[in-house]
């Protein structure tokens, strides 16, 4: 169901449920459980597309570099499993993408030494990471609404192109929470910012409220690598070359703009809903387009790359690569200091 103003009556019902649930936590009718180690939650007020998983990866990198044994606990949205799934024990990846969900698998492949667990019950997942694998810090991917686990830091992400202030609650708009929920956040991080001037304007917006720490960041393409792994290649290889693009993410337009910003020409774009599981027929259509357009590359995102495993034989001997994006923090030293203040 896509947001639409005609859904406003449903938004009233959804908003009432969110308000009551938050009230019950605020007054103590619902319990918050302390798992005994620092917990950093990365989440948002809106549905999808703010770049949570890349930010989680950057937080984990900082923690690992400081010597902290770190675990990421995610719901594993879109997975075909339920319950606790140990995606990676920090040494080996133990399941496939269908069991883990795409975002946990993306984290596990990018950071082999991090513990990754998919669990709809974040408290249970965190306890497995702590008791069975010795995790010293828990990072929650998309954890703002999961209030049952106590957290040391709540980090709220806001997309610079779709700030949460001028949209209604789901399903009439994109917002998952009332703006008053910002009072639970220690930090706001605005993502996908164009430049420092835009960052200054957005970070001083009075509607952010009294959040103590404010940061901004941009996503920057840094290279491409084959979707099944291997060494990263320079972006120079894309210049003046043609691409058939494939993605199942919340913001396909931003992906296309990133490709074009690297100097490539997008001949055809195949976009699907976020977390979409690609079928053989869809893969066949992409391959047919690649040949029809005489393209040089099939390009996808890192998150989509892990979901191509199930149809990988369709791309045998074809140049199918992921566009690798890094996060550039505009207040880098302050950001690292904030993350490490556990």
Buried (B, 14 or more C-beta within 10 A) or exposed (E): EEBEEEBEEBBEEBBEEBBEBBEEBEEEEEEEEEBEBBBBBBBBBBBBBBBBBBBBBBBBBBBBEEEBBBBBBBBBBBBEBEEBBBBBBBEEBBBBBBBBBBBBBBBBBBBEEBBBBBBBBBBBBBBBBBEEBEBBBBBBBBBBBBBEBBBBBBBBBBBBBBBBEEBBBBBBBBBBBBEEBBEBBBBBBBBBBEEEEBBEEBBEBEEBEEBEBBBBBBBEBEBBBBBBEEEEBEBEBBEEBBBBBBBBBBBBEBBBEBBBEBEBBBBBBBBBEBBBBBEEEBBEBBBEBBEEBEBBBBBBBBBBBBBBBBBEEBBEEBBBBBBBBEBBBBBEEEBBEBBBEB
